Amino acid sequence: MRATALIADDEALPAARLARELRRCWPGLEIVDTVANGIAAVSQIKRLRPDVVFLDVEMPGHRGLEVAAIIAEDLGPDSKSPLTVFVTAHDDFAVEAFEHAAFDYVLKPIERNRLERTCARLREELRSQSVLDDALQRIDPSEPLPKLDRIQAAEGSVVHMVPIEDVLYFEAADKYIRVVTSKREHLIRSTLAELFGRLDPAEFWQVRRGTVVRAAAIVTAERQPSGTLALTLRGQTRKLIATRQFAHLFRSM
């Protein structure tokens, strides 16, 4: 598929190698620009609106993590942010990267097999977004889709009928969706794009790319130094991260 990308790295040789490897494993990807600092990255991402950005974590001007945060804030919740892949020589930044809504991260020096897996996931996500955009354009507001009242999750020869009010959150997992309740989780062969039009937006909130949460299940939303929020859900020990792009959902009354 055709897509566009921007590379931001203050080291010319790694940036050139990344561009070369991307052209090899993703011939349909057009690299629209390569910049050497965070300030130029912010400016060019806003101007060119690439589908994907590859951000070096450590570079002058703004660090890659700061660039991602600025872009998410400046583009706002109504604009489509690029998919962000962080590039770093150290895997210590992995947790912090995903708090900034990273789609993925790759280590320097770039390993071809690892980059191919990242590109395959990027292509799949962009296809899903395209399907969702097409579906939304075809929706006739005078004929809304019926809202889901249950999820039918197959497990072997058994189909579990999960009431929609029992669902705490949905989370995309490749070609499947994890359907998490307070008691267990199920896998359904679907995409979030196929579910969006059948979920009540007053009841289910998108909190990051690939995650939709039942609003009534959220107990606390704790703001992080990065501007993201750590969400505690009823009966869950795992916290979910809401990215800056969706932080407006949690403004105090």
Buried (B, 14 or more C-beta within 10 A) or exposed (E): EEBBBBBBBBBEEBBEBBBEBBEEBBEEBBBBBBBBBBBBBBBBBEEBBBBBBBBBBBBEBBBBBBBBBBBBBEBEBEEEBBBBBBBBBEEEBBEBBBBBBBBBBBBBEBEEEEBBEBBEBBBBBBBBBEEBEEBEEEEEEEEEEEEBEEBEBEEEEEEBEBEBEBBBBBBBEEEBBBBBBEEEBBBBEBBBBBBBBBBEEEBBBBBBBBBBBBEEBBEEBEEBEBBBBBBBBEEBEEBBBBBBBBBEBBEEE
